[in-house]
Amino acid sequence: MGKTRGMGAGRKLKTHRRTQRWADKSYKKSHLGNEWKKPFAGSSHAKGIVLEKIGIEAKQPNSAIRKCARVQLIKNGKKIAAFVPNDGCLNYIEENVSYTFRRIH
C-alpha cells in the first residue's frame, strides 16, 4: 500500500507525518524536552560547590578508581558527581569552594 492520494487526503497525510516524525532520532531529542530535566538544565557550564572528593570504581573488566568530586550545583541545588581529568588534578581541588563545571555530552 502506498500513501493516500486525492483531493481530501491532506489531513491524513499531515497527521501521519506528525506521528511518524517521532521515529526520527534527532527530532525526538530536540522536541521531547528531556534536556531541561537534567542537572545542567540545557546549559554547557554551571557553577557548583565541592562537597567531597570521591573515587568511583570503573565497570568490569577494569579495576581503576576514577577521581571525582561530589558537587552541589548553585543554580538548582542538585548534587552530581563531577569527573576530575588528568593525573594529580584532584590535589588542586579544595572542598567547600565554588568551581565552574562543564557538561560531558
Rosetta blueprint (number, residue, H / E / L):
1 M L
2 G L
3 K L
4 T L
5 R L
6 G L
7 M L
8 G L
9 A L
10 G H
11 R H
12 K H
13 L H
14 K H
15 T H
16 H H
17 R H
18 R H
19 T H
20 Q H
21 R H
22 W H
23 A H
24 D L
25 K H
26 S H
27 Y H
28 K H
29 K H
30 S H
31 H H
32 L L
33 G L
34 N H
35 E H
36 W H
37 K H
38 K L
39 P L
40 F L
41 A L
42 G L
43 S L
44 S L
45 H E
46 A E
47 K E
48 G E
49 I E
50 V E
51 L E
52 E E
53 K E
54 I E
55 G E
56 I E
57 E E
58 A L
59 K L
60 Q L
61 P L
62 N L
63 S L
64 A L
65 I E
66 R E
67 K E
68 C E
69 A E
70 R E
71 V E
72 Q E
73 L E
74 I L
75 K L
76 N L
77 G L
78 K L
79 K E
80 I E
81 A E
82 A E
83 F E
84 V L
85 P L
86 N L
87 D L
88 G L
89 C H
90 L H
91 N H
92 Y H
93 I L
94 E L
95 E L
96 N L
97 V L
98 S E
99 Y E
100 T E
101 F E
102 R E
103 R L
104 I L
105 H L
